[in-house]
Amino acid sequence: MAQLDKTKPAPKSAKHPSRKVSASITPAKPTMTKRDRLRERLEQADGVSLAQLAKEFGWQPHTVRAAISGLRKMGLDVQRGAGDASSVYRIVALKAA
């Protein structure tokens, strides 16, 4: 009868010694989030239309409205006014607490 090889396989770290994982790697935060960009656009004096925001962010109109609603929940006074062809949204001020 042939004798079976009963040696243990090498640990994974020994198989690939060049593959080291650094524990100090942390994902970088984006410099500006989409919420920050949206807020910046809405803070413009002349405001911005829903269609412009949808095109700029690549969102559907209902997603833009939901994001604006989220800014309102954060305490920002986002108002909708009449524009040339459509509604224009702008941040007026922080809501009084």
Summary of the structure (lengths in Angstrom):
residues: 97
radius of gyration: 26.9
end to end distance: 86.3
largest distance: 91.8
contacts: 182
relative contact order: 0.15
helix: 35%
strand: 18%
